[in-house]
């Protein structure tokens, strides 16, 4: 898990820097090494409404990386495979379980 956690933290740092340059919202990294969750949230105002949303959410469960939310253009799963993580260790959790069988990634 240590190797995967390091890769996820680097990815979170990379996207956090990008989001800070591209947006007028505040970005915050939420890293929980105990529960193995890695997130970026963005906060800001849309006229008179407060907006808080998760931009990127990854976790490690049962030795696999779960992608809960992925707004990236290139797809964080592609980035992770380029870093050497096998597709069999990546779960596209944002996809319905019944649809995961049609992807090259792990079902769960």
C-alpha positions as a Markdown table, in Angstrom:
| # | Residue | x | y | z |
|---|---|---|---|---|
| 1 | Unk | 0.0 | 0.0 | 0.0 |
| 2 | Unk | 2.9 | 2.3 | 0.7 |
| 3 | Unk | 3.9 | 2.5 | -3.0 |
| 4 | Unk | 0.4 | 3.2 | -4.2 |
| 5 | Unk | -0.1 | 5.8 | -1.5 |
| 6 | Unk | 3.0 | 7.6 | -2.6 |
| 7 | Unk | 1.8 | 7.6 | -6.2 |
| 8 | Unk | -1.7 | 8.9 | -5.2 |
| 9 | Unk | -0.2 | 11.7 | -3.1 |
| 10 | Unk | 1.9 | 12.8 | -6.0 |
| 11 | Unk | -1.1 | 12.8 | -8.3 |
| 12 | Unk | -3.1 | 14.8 | -5.8 |
| 13 | Unk | -0.3 | 17.4 | -5.5 |
| 14 | Unk | -0.1 | 17.7 | -9.3 |
| 15 | Unk | -3.8 | 18.2 | -9.8 |
| 16 | Unk | -4.1 | 20.5 | -6.8 |
| 17 | Unk | -1.5 | 22.8 | -8.4 |
| 18 | Unk | -3.4 | 22.7 | -11.7 |
| 19 | Unk | -6.7 | 23.5 | -10.1 |
| 20 | Unk | -5.2 | 26.4 | -8.2 |
| 21 | Unk | -3.9 | 28.0 | -11.4 |
| 22 | Unk | -7.1 | 27.4 | -13.4 |
| 23 | Unk | -9.9 | 28.4 | -10.9 |
| 24 | Unk | -10.9 | 31.2 | -8.7 |
| 25 | Unk | -12.1 | 28.7 | -6.1 |
| 26 | Unk | -10.0 | 27.5 | -3.2 |
| 27 | Unk | -8.6 | 24.0 | -3.5 |
| 28 | Unk | -7.9 | 21.9 | -0.5 |
| 29 | Unk | -6.1 | 18.5 | -0.3 |
| 30 | Unk | -7.6 | 16.0 | 2.1 |
| 31 | Unk | -5.2 | 13.2 | 2.7 |
| 32 | Unk | -6.0 | 10.5 | 5.3 |
| 33 | Unk | -3.2 | 8.0 | 5.5 |
| 34 | Unk | -5.0 | 5.9 | 8.1 |
| 35 | Unk | -8.2 | 5.3 | 6.0 |
| 36 | Unk | -6.3 | 5.6 | 2.8 |
| 37 | Unk | -8.4 | 8.3 | 1.2 |
| 38 | Unk | -6.9 | 11.1 | -1.0 |
| 39 | Unk | -9.1 | 14.0 | -2.2 |
| 40 | Unk | -9.1 | 17.4 | -3.6 |
| 41 | Unk | -12.1 | 19.6 | -2.8 |
| 42 | Unk | -12.9 | 23.0 | -4.2 |
| 43 | Unk | -14.9 | 25.7 | -2.4 |
| 44 | Unk | -16.1 | 29.0 | -3.6 |
| 45 | Unk | -19.1 | 31.2 | -4.4 |
| 46 | Unk | -21.5 | 31.1 | -7.4 |
| 47 | Unk | -23.1 | 34.5 | -7.0 |
| 48 | Unk | -25.0 | 34.1 | -3.7 |
| 49 | Unk | -24.6 | 30.3 | -3.3 |
| 50 | Unk | -21.8 | 28.6 | -1.6 |
| 51 | Unk | -20.3 | 25.7 | -3.6 |
| 52 | Unk | -18.3 | 22.8 | -2.2 |
| 53 | Unk | -17.5 | 19.9 | -4.3 |
| 54 | Unk | -15.1 | 17.0 | -4.7 |
| 55 | Unk | -12.8 | 17.3 | -7.7 |
| 56 | Unk | -10.8 | 14.2 | -7.4 |
| 57 | Unk | -11.3 | 11.3 | -4.9 |
| 58 | Unk | -9.1 | 8.2 | -4.7 |
| 59 | Unk | -8.7 | 5.5 | -2.1 |
| 60 | Unk | -6.9 | 2.3 | -1.5 |
| 61 | Unk | -9.1 | -0.7 | -0.4 |
| 62 | Unk | -8.1 | -4.3 | -0.3 |
| 63 | Unk | -4.8 | -3.5 | -2.1 |
| 64 | Unk | -6.6 | -1.8 | -5.1 |
| 65 | Unk | -7.0 | 1.8 | -6.0 |
| 66 | Unk | -10.6 | 3.0 | -6.2 |
| 67 | Unk | -11.4 | 6.0 | -8.3 |
| 68 | Unk | -14.5 | 7.6 | -6.7 |
| 69 | Unk | -14.5 | 10.9 | -8.7 |
| 70 | Unk | -12.4 | 11.8 | -11.7 |
| 71 | Unk | -13.0 | 15.1 | -13.6 |
| 72 | Unk | -9.5 | 15.1 | -15.2 |
| 73 | Unk | -9.3 | 15.4 | -19.0 |
| 74 | Unk | -6.8 | 12.6 | -19.5 |
| 75 | Unk | -8.4 | 10.3 | -16.9 |
| 76 | Unk | -6.6 | 9.6 | -13.7 |
| 77 | Unk | -6.7 | 5.8 | -14.4 |
| 78 | Unk | -4.6 | 6.4 | -17.5 |
| 79 | Unk | -2.1 | 8.5 | -15.4 |
| 80 | Unk | -1.9 | 5.7 | -12.8 |
| 81 | Unk | -1.2 | 3.0 | -15.4 |
| 82 | Unk | 1.5 | 5.2 | -16.9 |
| 83 | Unk | 3.1 | 5.2 | -13.4 |
| 84 | Unk | 3.2 | 1.4 | -13.5 |
| 85 | Unk | 0.0 | 0.5 | -11.6 |
| 86 | Unk | -1.7 | -2.5 | -13.4 |
| 87 | Unk | -5.2 | -2.1 | -14.6 |
| 88 | Unk | -6.2 | -5.1 | -12.5 |
| 89 | Unk | -5.4 | -3.0 | -9.4 |
| 90 | Unk | -7.6 | 0.0 | -10.4 |
| 91 | Unk | -11.4 | 0.1 | -9.9 |
| 92 | Unk | -13.5 | 2.8 | -11.6 |
| 93 | Unk | -15.8 | 3.1 | -8.6 |
| 94 | Unk | -17.7 | 5.9 | -10.2 |
| 95 | Unk | -19.0 | 3.4 | -12.8 |
| 96 | Unk | -21.9 | 1.2 | -11.8 |
| 97 | Unk | -20.8 | -2.2 | -10.8 |
| 98 | Unk | -22.8 | -3.8 | -13.6 |
| 99 | Unk | -20.8 | -1.7 | -16.2 |
| 100 | Unk | -17.3 | -2.3 | -14.8 |
| 101 | Unk | -17.0 | -5.6 | -16.6 |
| 102 | Unk | -16.9 | -3.7 | -19.9 |
| 103 | Unk | -13.8 | -1.8 | -18.9 |
| 104 | Unk | -10.2 | -3.0 | -18.9 |
| 105 | Unk | -10.0 | -2.3 | -15.2 |
| 106 | Unk | -10.8 | -4.3 | -12.1 |
| 107 | Unk | -14.5 | -4.9 | -11.2 |
| 108 | Unk | -13.8 | -4.5 | -7.5 |
